[in-house]
Amino acid sequence: MNGLSGATRRVADSARSFVQLEVQLAIAELKKKAAALGVGIGLTGGAAILAFLALCFALAAAAAGIATTLPVWASLLIVGGGLLLIAGILGAIGVTMLQQGANVMPEQAVEEAELTAEALRDGN
C-alpha cells in the first residue's frame, strides 16, 4: 500500500508542478502581450496626433489657397463652414446609428430561446 500512496503523491506533485509551470507560462505570455499592446496603443496615439496636426495644416493650406482670390476672413469662413457641414453630416449619421443600436436586447437570440422553450413544452 505504501508504494501506491507514494505513486499517488508523486502524481499529485507532478500535476501541481505542471499547473504551476502552466500558470508561469501564461503570466509570461500575458506580460509580453501587454507590453506589445502598450507600445501599440502609444504608437497609434502618436499617429492620431500627427494625423490631426496634418489635417490642421491641410485646412490652413486650403484657407490660404482660397485667400489668394478672396479676403482672408472669407476663405476662413468657407473652410469653417465646410467643416461644420461635414461635422453635421457625421453627427447625424452617428445619432442614427446610436438609435439603431440603442436596443441592446438580442432579439434573434430571445426569439430562438422562446422557440426552444415552446418546443420543449410541446414535446413533454
N, C-alpha and C positions, 0 to 999 in steps of 0.2 A: 504494500500500500504506500510505503514511503516513496518508491520510485514514481508512482502515479502522481502523488501530490507534488513532488519535485518537478516533474514534467509540466504539470499544470501551472506551477509557479513560474517556470521558465517561459511558458507560452504567454502567460499574463504579462510578465516583464517585457517580453519581446513585443507584444501588442502595444504596451504602454510606450515603449521606446519608439515604435513605429509611428504611433499617433503624435508623440512629441516632435519627431522629425518632420512629419507632415505639417504640423502647426508652424514650426520654424520655417519651413519652405514657403508656406502660404504667407507668413508675415514678411519674409524677404521679398517675395513676389509683389505683395501689395505695396511695400515701401518703394520698390523700383517703379511700379506703375504710378504711384502717387507723385514721385519725383518727375517722371515724364509728363504727367498731367499738369503739374505746376508749371513746368517750363513751357508746355504748350499753351497754357492759359496766358502766361506772361507774354509770349511772343505774339499771340493772337491779339491781346490787348494793345500791345505796341503797334501792331499793324493797323488796328482800328483807329488809333490816334493819328497815325501818319496818313491814313486814308481820309480822315476828317480834315486834316490840315490841307491835303491836296485838293479836296473839294472846295475849301475856303479860297485857296489860291485860284482855282479854276473859275469860281464865281467872281472873284475880283478881276480876273483877266477878262471875263465876259463883260463886266461892267465897264472896264477900261476900253474895251473894243467898241462898245456902244457909245461911249463918251467921245469917240473921235468924230461922231456925226451929231450927237445930241449933247445938251448940257450934262454935267456930271450928276446932278441931282436926278435928272430924268432917267439916266442909264441905271443908277442905283435903284430907283423906283421900279423900273422894268424888271430888273433881276430879282428884287424883293417880291414883287407881285408874282413872278413865275414861281418862286419858292413857296409862297403862300398857296398858290394854286396846286402845286404838287403835294404840299402838306395836307391840304384839304381833301384831295382825292385819296391819298394814302390813309388818312384818318377815317374817311367814310368807308373804305374797304375794310379797315381794321374793325370798326364798330360792327359792320355787317358780319364779319367772321366771328367776333365775340358773341354776338347774339345767336349765331348758329351753334356755337359751342357752349352756350350758357346752360343748356340742359345736359347735365353730366350723367344722367341716368342711362345706362347701357341698354337701350331699347331692344335691340335684337337679342341680347343675352336674356333679358327678362322675359321676352316672348318665348324663347326656347325653353326656359325654365318652367313657364306656365304650361307649355305644351307637354313637357316631360311629366310634370305633376299630374296633368289631366290624363295622360296615357297610363301612368301608374295607378291612378284611382280607377280608371275603367278596366284595367287589367286584373284588378284584385276583386 
